[in-house]
């Protein structure tokens, strides 16, 4: 029987709550059933300000999409944006043997990963992800995967994504009050990168930039690993506020102007932009020169790109980005921004594209995170539920574990 499962990705952003439904079967690629978004309410400055309003937003986007797609969903895979997440690196060392050497087992790797995370996390924080960056055996042998090597001492460097425990629990409660359950939690920008980047691109080296309303998340990949990620407190809302102050306009009107008319100018300056914008004030309609909007947008974009360039330089990846830069999120749609990044960093830059094609998507970069949240669990879910080899896989794992125990004590 061709069983199927509907997986739901819920991306709780500072400005928009986005949801995506994927239909998954064990014998074909996931199919996008539908996507939807609503304005975020009840969330302010990276914390829940009104539980009832946030719960209502979640209920509207999920229930509305479920009714439109004619499917039923109970569990959601929750994504938290950069305004919730903090990055941190940690390091740990454990002895493997008092005398001689021993074979490093999966138990040893789990042990040192756990030890490093315990040393790096605070009591009031929740672990969202852990990314092993490097292992060192006996102080000199560096390895991406030390499994099976001989050694007396094992060191590990771990990159962690953590969030404040109470902030996460408040979002969980909003989801539950909306009538749904949280099945898993992940970093939204990481899921967007997984949905947009090929394994080959992450292997060769690339930077994924996820531009949100309150933060810009910069993820750097090399050799198939996430080498580093940084949360910049620069987002689309900051640009809107600068337009609002510079033109003496309300925030909502400035947001509309940004979406429709803002663009990053080339170095030649504002003389390349002509036209006027008609806006309504209390005293009547007035016109605003479009070049004034662009003159506010361009310095903001230049400052952002300079910070991104500094981050890439710090990780020493400037000359190793063979797959270039991929830009996602709502801020990626800012006209002229991608061209500006490409020119200033001298690296091929493109808008994020999803592996999953769908006629439902007009702006795939906007929904990359919510789709990635659902698709990242689809394969493992169905391999566990429907694979005929699941039982043999269990015996294989047991066999490996018994062999490791033998190597440990004999």
C-alpha positions in Angstrom: 0.0 0.0 0.0 1.3 3.4 -0.9 1.2 5.1 2.4 1.7 8.9 2.7 2.2 11.4 5.5 1.7 15.1 5.6 4.6 17.0 7.2 4.2 20.6 8.4 6.9 23.2 8.7 6.1 26.3 10.8 8.6 29.2 10.6 7.9 31.8 13.3 9.5 34.9 12.1 9.6 38.4 13.6 7.3 39.8 10.8 5.6 36.8 9.3 4.5 33.4 10.4 4.9 31.0 7.5 3.7 27.4 7.1 4.4 24.8 4.5 2.7 21.3 4.0 4.6 18.5 2.3 3.1 15.2 1.1 5.7 12.4 1.6 5.6 8.8 0.5 8.4 6.2 0.8 8.8 5.8 -3.0 8.9 9.4 -4.3 10.3 12.8 -3.6 8.3 15.1 -1.2 5.6 17.2 -2.9 4.6 20.7 -1.7 0.9 20.7 -0.9 0.6 24.3 -0.1 2.2 27.4 1.6 0.8 30.3 3.5 1.8 33.2 5.7 0.2 35.7 8.1 1.5 38.8 9.8 3.1 38.0 13.2 1.3 39.3 16.2 2.2 38.8 19.9 5.9 38.6 19.3 8.1 41.6 20.1 11.9 41.9 20.4 12.5 38.2 20.2 10.0 37.3 23.0 6.3 36.5 23.3 4.5 39.7 24.3 1.0 38.4 23.9 0.5 34.6 24.1 -3.1 34.8 22.9 -2.3 36.8 19.8 0.7 34.6 18.8 -1.5 31.5 19.3 -4.2 33.0 17.1 -1.6 33.8 14.3 -0.4 30.2 14.4 -3.9 28.8 14.4 -5.0 31.0 11.4 -2.0 30.1 9.2 -2.1 26.3 10.0 -5.9 25.8 10.1 -6.4 28.0 7.0 -3.8 26.1 5.0 -5.1 22.7 6.2 -8.6 23.6 5.1 -7.4 24.9 1.7 -5.2 21.9 1.1 -7.9 19.5 2.5 -5.5 17.7 4.8 -5.3 17.2 8.5 -2.2 18.1 10.5 -1.5 17.7 14.2 2.2 17.8 14.6 4.4 20.7 13.4 8.1 21.1 12.9 8.9 24.4 14.5 11.6 26.8 13.1 13.1 29.5 15.2 14.8 32.4 13.5 18.0 34.3 14.3 16.2 36.6 16.7 15.8 33.6 19.0 19.2 31.8 18.3 22.7 32.4 19.7 25.8 30.8 18.3 28.6 29.6 20.6 31.8 27.5 20.2 32.9 25.0 22.9 35.8 22.7 23.4 36.4 19.5 25.4 39.1 16.9 26.0 38.6 13.3 27.4 41.2 10.6 28.0 40.6 7.3 26.1 43.1 5.0 27.8 45.5 5.1 30.8 48.0 2.9 29.0 48.6 2.3 25.4 45.9 3.2 22.9 42.4 2.1 22.1 40.1 2.2 19.1 37.7 5.3 19.1 34.1 4.1 19.1 30.8 5.9 18.5 30.3 5.9 22.3 33.6 7.9 22.7 32.4 10.4 20.1 29.0 10.8 21.7 30.7 11.2 25.1 33.0 14.0 24.1 30.2 15.8 22.2 28.0 15.6 25.3 30.8 16.8 27.5 31.6 19.8 25.2 27.9 20.8 25.1 27.6 20.6 28.9 30.6 22.9 29.2 29.3 25.4 26.6 25.6 25.7 27.6 24.1 27.7 30.4 21.4 26.4 32.8 18.7 28.7 31.3 19.4 27.8 27.7 18.1 25.1 25.4 20.2 23.2 22.9 18.8 23.5 19.4 21.7 22.1 17.3 25.3 20.9 17.8 27.8 20.9 14.9 31.1 19.1 15.4 33.7 21.2 13.6 36.9 19.2 14.3 38.3 16.3 16.3 41.9 16.0 17.4 43.4 12.7 18.4 46.4 12.7 20.8 46.9 16.4 20.3 48.1 16.4 16.7 45.9 14.1 14.4 43.1 16.3 13.2 40.1 14.4 11.8 36.6 15.2 10.7 35.5 11.7 11.8 37.8 9.9 14.3 35.7 6.7 14.4 37.9 3.7 14.2 41.2 5.5 14.8 43.6 4.5 17.6 44.3 7.1 20.3 44.8 7.9 24.0 43.2 11.3 24.1 40.3 12.8 22.1 39.5 16.6 21.7 36.4 18.1 20.1 35.4 21.6 18.9 31.7 22.0 18.7 29.6 24.8 17.2 26.3 25.2 19.1 23.0 26.8 18.4 21.2 27.7 21.6 18.2 29.6 22.7 16.7 30.9 25.9 14.7 28.1 27.5 11.8 30.3 28.6 11.5 32.0 25.2 11.3 28.6 23.4 8.8 27.2 26.0 6.5 30.2 25.4 6.5 29.6 21.7 5.7 25.9 22.4 2.8 27.0 24.5 1.5 29.2 21.8 1.6 26.3 19.3 -0.2 24.0 21.8 -2.9 26.7 22.5 -3.4 26.9 18.8 -4.4 23.1 18.8 -1.1 21.6 17.6 1.9 19.8 19.0 5.6 20.5 18.4 7.3 17.4 16.9 10.8 19.0 16.5 12.6 22.3 16.8 15.3 23.6 14.4 17.1 26.7 13.4 15.1 28.2 10.5 18.1 29.5 8.6 19.8 26.1 8.7 16.6 24.5 7.3 16.5 27.1 4.6 20.1 26.4 3.6 19.4 22.6 3.5 16.4 23.2 1.2 18.4 25.6 -1.1 21.9 24.1 -1.2 23.2 21.0 -2.8 25.6 18.6 -1.0 28.2 19.5 -3.7 27.8 23.2 -2.9 28.4 22.7 0.8 31.3 20.5 0.1 33.1 23.0 -2.2 32.4 25.9 0.0 29.6 28.5 0.1 27.9 31.1 2.2 24.1 31.1 2.8 22.7 34.5 3.9 19.1 34.5 5.3 17.7 38.0 5.5 14.9 38.4 8.0 13.0 41.3 9.6 15.1 41.6 12.7 18.3 39.7 11.9 20.5 38.5 9.0 21.9 35.0 9.5 25.2 34.2 7.8 26.0 30.4 7.5 29.3 29.3 6.1 29.8 25.8 4.8 33.0 24.0 3.7 33.8 20.3 3.3 30.2 19.5 3.8 30.2 20.9 7.3 28.8 24.1 8.8 32.0 25.8 9.8 30.5 28.9 11.4 27.3 30.9 11.6 26.7 34.4 12.9 23.5 36.3 13.7 23.7 39.9 12.7 21.3 42.2 14.4 20.5 43.9 11.1 17.3 43.2 9.3 14.6 44.6 7.1 12.8 46.3 10.0 15.9 48.4 10.6 15.9 49.6 7.0 12.2 50.4 7.3 12.9 52.5 10.4 15.6 54.4 8.6 13.2 55.2 5.7 10.6 56.2 8.3 12.9 58.7 10.0 14.5 59.9 6.8 11.2 60.7 5.1 9.1 61.4 8.2 6.6 58.7 7.4 4.7 56.1 9.5 6.4 52.7 9.8 3.7 50.8 7.9 3.8 53.2 5.0 7.6 53.1 5.0 7.4 49.3 4.8 5.2 49.5 1.7 7.5 52.0 0.1 10.5 49.8 0.8 8.9 46.7 -0.8 7.8 48.6 -3.9 10.4 51.3 -4.6 13.6 50.7 -2.5 16.7 49.5 -4.4 20.5 49.4 -3.9 22.1 51.9 -6.3 25.3 51.2 -8.1 28.4 53.4 -7.3 27.4 56.0 -9.8 24.8 57.4 -7.4 21.2 58.6 -7.4 21.2 60.2 -10.8 20.4 56.8 -12.3 17.0 56.7 -10.5 14.1 58.9 -11.6 10.5 59.1 -10.6 8.2 60.2 -7.8 6.1 58.4 -5.2 2.7 59.6 -4.3 1.9 59.2 -0.6 -1.1 60.3 1.5 -0.6 62.5 4.5 -3.1 64.1 6.9 -2.9 67.4 4.9 -3.4 65.6 1.6 -1.3 63.8 -1.0 2.4 64.7 -1.5 5.1 63.4 -3.7 8.5 61.9 -2.6 11.5 61.7 -4.9 12.3 58.0 -5.4 16.0 58.8 -5.3 15.6 59.9 -1.7 14.4 56.3 -0.8 17.4 54.8 -2.7 19.8 57.1 -1.0 18.7 55.7 2.4 18.7 52.1 1.2 22.1 52.1 -0.4 24.2 53.1 2.7 22.3 50.5 4.8 23.0 47.8 2.2 26.7 48.8 2.0 27.1 48.5 5.8 25.5 45.1 5.8 27.7 43.8 3.0 30.8 45.1 4.8 29.9 43.1 7.9 29.3 40.0 5.8 32.7 40.4 4.2 34.4 40.7 7.6 32.7 37.5 8.8 33.9 35.6 5.7 37.4 37.0 6.2 37.5 35.9 9.9 36.7 32.3 9.0 39.3 32.4 6.3 37.0 31.3 3.5 37.4 34.2 1.1 39.3 32.1 -1.4 37.4 28.8 -0.8 33.9 29.8 -1.8 33.8 27.8 -5.0 30.0 27.6 -4.9 29.6 31.3 -4.2 27.0 33.0 -2.1 23.3 32.2 -1.9 20.8 34.8 -0.5 17.4 33.8 0.9 14.7 35.3 3.1 12.4 38.2 2.4 15.2 40.7 2.4 16.8 38.9 -0.6 14.1 40.5 -2.8 15.5 44.0 -2.3 16.3 45.2 -5.8 20.0 45.5 -6.5 21.2 43.8 -3.3 22.4 40.6 -4.8 24.4 42.5 -7.5 25.9 44.6 -4.8 27.1 41.6 -2.8 28.6 40.0 -5.8 30.5 43.1 -6.8 31.8 43.9 -3.3 32.8 40.3 -2.4 33.9 39.3 -5.9 32.1 36.0 -5.5 29.2 34.6 -7.6 25.9 35.5 -5.8 22.4 34.2 -6.5 18.9 34.1 -5.1 18.0 31.0 -3.2 16.2 28.3 -5.2 14.5 25.3 -3.8 15.2 21.7 -4.8 11.5 21.0 -4.7 9.6 22.6 -7.6 6.0 23.7 -7.1 3.5 25.8 -9.0 2.3 27.1 -5.6 5.5 29.2 -5.0 6.0 32.6 -6.5 8.8 33.6 -4.1 10.6 30.4 -3.1 13.3 32.3 -1.1 10.6 33.5 1.3 9.3 29.9 2.1 12.7 28.1 2.1 12.8 27.8 5.9 9.3 26.4 6.4 9.7 24.0 3.5 13.1 22.9 4.8 11.7 22.3 8.2 9.3 19.7 6.8 11.5 18.2 4.2 14.5 17.6 6.5 12.5 15.0 8.5 10.7 13.4 5.5 13.4 10.9 4.6 14.2 9.7 8.1 10.5 9.5 8.9 9.7 7.2 6.1 12.8 5.1 6.4 11.7 4.4 9.9 8.1 3.8 9.2 8.1 2.0 5.8 11.5 0.6 5.1 11.6 -3.2 4.8 15.2 -3.0 6.0 14.4 -1.3 9.3 14.6 -4.6 11.2 17.9 -5.6 9.6 19.2 -2.1 10.3 18.5 -2.7 14.0 20.4 -5.9 14.0 23.3 -4.2 12.1 23.5 -1.5 14.7 23.5 -4.0 17.4 26.3 -5.9 15.7 28.4 -2.8 15.4 27.8 -1.9 19.1 28.8 -5.4 20.3 32.0 -5.1 18.2 32.7 -1.8 19.8 32.2 -3.2 23.3 34.6 -6.0 22.5 37.2 -3.5 21.3 36.6 -1.5 24.4 37.3 -4.2 27.0 39.4 -6.8 25.1 
